[in-house]
């Protein structure tokens, strides 16, 4: 089995949908606030899926500015692998659907479906040296453009 949990992140809460394997949704979609108690409940939900499938599910979510920060921080503290998608990728995938319905539950479901269609890599935490190098190269480009 290849379990996945899709999170549609919004301001202060997320919609959660789980799949045990391709085309096998697990339970119904539910809402979760970004507070400690509900994130702990979410961790229990992930462990329930692990008991059923024998492996910890991958969590897939869109990058939503700073709204996803508490969820990402919690997942990293717990050592849970996750995929952070560019919203453009999920938007392009939603455009291929015949139904143009937009709800949080459907978005979480579509993230799970997208996980099985594409070959995504888990999110990697960048080191401070890489971030410094990126900032330095951006500053160099700005100075070069000003000079030109």
C-alpha positions in Angstrom: 0.0 0.0 0.0 1.0 3.6 -0.6 -0.9 5.8 1.8 -1.2 9.6 1.4 -2.9 12.4 3.3 -4.0 15.5 1.4 -4.2 18.8 3.3 -6.0 21.8 1.9 -4.5 24.5 4.1 -6.4 27.8 4.7 -6.1 30.5 7.3 -6.2 28.8 10.7 -7.5 25.4 9.6 -7.0 22.6 7.1 -9.2 20.1 5.4 -7.9 16.6 5.6 -8.5 13.6 3.3 -6.6 10.3 3.4 -6.1 7.6 0.9 -4.8 4.1 1.7 -3.8 3.4 -1.9 -4.8 4.7 -5.3 -8.6 5.0 -5.6 -9.0 3.9 -2.0 -10.1 6.8 0.2 -9.9 6.3 3.9 -12.8 7.6 5.9 -14.4 11.0 5.3 -12.8 14.3 4.9 -12.6 16.4 8.1 -11.5 19.8 9.2 -8.6 20.5 11.6 -7.6 23.8 13.2 -4.0 24.7 13.5 -3.8 24.4 17.3 -1.8 21.9 19.4 -4.7 19.7 20.5 -6.0 19.2 16.9 -2.6 18.7 15.5 -2.0 16.0 18.1 -5.3 14.5 17.0 -4.0 14.6 13.4 -0.9 12.7 14.5 -3.1 10.0 16.0 -5.0 9.9 12.7 -1.7 9.4 10.8 -0.7 6.6 13.3 -4.1 4.9 12.7 -3.3 4.9 9.0 0.1 3.5 9.7 -1.4 0.6 11.7 -3.8 -0.2 8.8 -1.2 0.0 6.0 2.1 -0.8 7.7 3.7 2.5 6.8 3.5 6.1 7.7 1.5 8.1 5.1 3.1 10.8 3.1 1.4 14.2 3.6 0.8 16.4 0.6 -0.1 20.1 0.8 0.1 23.3 -1.2 2.4 26.2 -0.3 0.1 28.9 1.0 2.3 31.8 2.0 2.5 31.7 5.8 -0.7 29.8 6.5 1.0 26.4 6.2 3.8 27.3 8.6 2.3 25.8 11.8 1.5 22.5 10.0 4.9 22.3 8.5 6.6 23.0 11.8 4.5 20.3 13.5 5.3 17.7 10.8 9.0 18.4 11.0 9.0 18.1 14.8 7.3 14.7 14.5 9.7 13.6 11.7 6.8 13.1 9.2 7.7 13.3 5.5 5.7 15.8 3.5 5.4 17.2 0.0 5.0 20.9 -0.4 3.5 21.7 -3.8 3.7 24.9 -5.8 0.0 26.1 -6.1 0.5 26.4 -9.9 1.0 22.6 -10.2 -2.2 21.8 -8.3 -4.1 24.5 -10.2 -3.0 23.0 -13.6 -4.1 19.6 -12.4 -7.5 20.9 -11.3 -8.0 22.5 -14.7 -8.0 19.1 -16.3 -11.0 18.0 -14.3 -14.4 18.2 -16.0 -16.1 19.4 -12.8 -15.2 23.0 -11.8 -16.4 22.7 -8.2 -14.2 24.4 -5.6 -14.5 23.3 -2.0 -11.8 22.6 0.5 -12.9 18.9 0.8 -12.6 18.4 -3.0 -9.2 20.2 -3.0 -7.8 17.9 -0.4 -9.2 14.9 -2.4 -7.6 16.2 -5.6 -4.2 16.6 -3.9 -4.3 12.9 -3.0 -5.2 12.0 -6.6 -2.4 14.2 -7.9 0.0 12.4 -5.6 -0.7 9.1 -7.4 -0.4 10.7 -10.9 2.9 12.4 -10.4 6.3 11.3 -9.0 7.0 13.9 -6.2 10.0 14.1 -3.9 9.6 14.7 -0.2 10.4 18.3 0.9 14.0 18.8 1.8 15.0 21.3 4.5 17.6 23.7 3.1 20.7 24.4 5.1 21.7 27.9 6.2 24.6 27.9 3.7 22.3 27.3 0.8 19.9 30.0 1.9 22.8 32.4 2.3 24.1 31.6 -1.1 20.7 32.1 -2.7 20.4 35.5 -1.0 23.9 36.5 -2.1 23.2 35.5 -5.7 20.0 37.6 -5.7 21.9 40.6 -4.4 24.6 40.2 -7.0 21.9 40.1 -9.7 20.3 43.3 -8.4 23.6 45.1 -8.3 24.4 43.9 -11.8 21.1 45.1 -13.1 21.6 48.5 -11.5 25.0 48.8 -13.0 23.7 47.9 -16.5 
